[in-house]
Amino acid sequence: MSDPKQINFTIVPADEGSEPRVYANFCAVNHTPFDFTLTFCEVQPLSEREIREAQADHVVRAPVRVRLAVPVQFVPTLIAALQENLRIYSESHAVPAAPPAGQGPVH
């Protein structure tokens, strides 16, 4: 039997605009021996009542926006992609350093 032929390709999302963008500002991560589950939530500013309740039981409940399960083998690739995108973001949105003390403005 011959060796299977290896084919390299790039996967791109087939974005037909049907899926809405979902906002989340919190992510809980859990795992099993088979997969990682990322639970994305949206945490809003708390009301006075919610603050009192949180002080009592140290829990704030946030609505789940999406729960995503990914295979364990996918996690290193996800981490690498996030790190690379964070690097690119940091380079393109870097705040210019302040000029050294004692020097005038640079025009």
C-alpha positions as CSV (number, residue, x, y, z in Angstrom):
1,M,0.0,0.0,0.0
2,S,1.4,3.4,-0.9
3,D,1.8,6.3,1.5
4,P,-1.0,8.7,1.6
5,K,-0.3,12.0,-0.2
6,Q,0.0,15.0,2.1
7,I,-1.8,18.1,0.9
8,N,-1.3,21.5,2.6
9,F,-4.2,24.0,2.5
10,T,-5.5,27.0,4.3
11,I,-9.0,27.0,5.9
12,V,-10.9,30.3,5.7
13,P,-14.4,31.0,7.1
14,A,-17.2,30.9,4.5
15,D,-18.6,34.2,5.8
16,E,-22.0,34.7,4.3
17,G,-22.8,37.3,6.9
18,S,-25.5,35.1,8.5
19,E,-23.8,34.7,11.9
20,P,-24.1,37.6,14.2
21,R,-21.0,38.9,16.0
22,V,-21.3,38.1,19.7
23,Y,-19.6,40.3,22.4
24,A,-18.1,38.8,25.5
25,N,-15.8,40.3,28.1
26,F,-15.3,37.2,30.3
27,C,-14.3,33.6,29.5
28,A,-14.3,30.6,31.8
29,V,-12.2,27.6,30.7
30,N,-12.9,24.0,31.7
31,H,-11.6,20.8,30.3
32,T,-12.2,17.0,30.1
33,P,-9.7,14.4,28.9
34,F,-11.1,15.0,25.4
35,D,-11.9,18.7,25.0
36,F,-11.7,22.2,26.3
37,T,-14.8,24.2,26.9
38,L,-14.7,28.0,26.6
39,T,-17.7,29.7,28.1
40,F,-18.0,33.3,27.0
41,C,-20.1,35.7,29.1
42,E,-21.0,39.4,29.1
43,V,-20.5,41.0,32.4
44,Q,-22.4,44.3,32.8
45,P,-21.8,46.9,35.6
46,L,-23.5,45.8,38.8
47,S,-26.4,47.4,40.4
48,E,-26.3,48.3,44.1
49,R,-28.4,45.2,44.9
50,E,-26.1,42.9,42.8
51,I,-23.1,44.3,44.6
52,R,-24.7,43.5,48.0
53,E,-25.5,40.0,46.8
54,A,-22.0,39.5,45.5
55,Q,-20.5,40.7,48.8
56,A,-22.6,38.1,50.6
57,D,-21.9,35.0,48.5
58,H,-18.9,36.2,46.4
59,V,-20.6,35.2,43.2
60,V,-21.7,37.3,40.2
61,R,-23.8,35.6,37.6
62,A,-23.3,36.7,34.0
63,P,-25.3,35.6,31.0
64,V,-23.6,33.1,28.8
65,R,-23.3,34.3,25.2
66,V,-21.7,31.2,23.7
67,R,-20.2,27.9,24.9
68,L,-17.6,26.5,22.6
69,A,-16.1,23.0,22.9
70,V,-12.8,22.4,21.1
71,P,-10.7,19.2,20.9
72,V,-7.5,19.2,23.1
73,Q,-5.4,18.9,19.9
74,F,-6.7,22.3,18.8
75,V,-5.8,24.2,21.9
76,P,-2.0,24.8,21.1
77,T,-3.0,26.2,17.7
78,L,-5.6,28.4,19.3
79,I,-3.1,29.7,21.8
80,A,-0.5,30.4,19.1
81,A,-3.0,32.2,16.9
82,L,-4.1,34.4,19.9
83,Q,-0.5,35.2,20.8
84,E,0.4,36.1,17.2
85,N,-2.7,38.3,16.8
86,L,-2.0,40.0,20.2
87,R,1.6,40.7,19.0
88,I,0.4,42.2,15.8
89,Y,-2.3,44.2,17.7
90,S,0.3,45.5,20.2
91,E,2.7,46.6,17.5
92,S,0.0,48.5,15.5
93,H,-1.7,50.1,18.5
94,A,1.4,50.8,20.6
95,V,1.4,54.1,22.5
96,P,4.4,56.2,21.6
97,A,6.9,56.5,24.3
98,A,7.3,59.9,26.0
99,P,10.4,61.8,25.1
100,P,13.2,61.7,27.6
101,A,13.0,64.3,30.4
102,G,14.7,67.5,29.6
103,Q,14.2,67.4,25.9
104,G,11.7,69.5,24.1
105,P,8.9,68.3,21.9
106,V,9.8,66.6,18.6
107,H,8.1,68.1,15.6
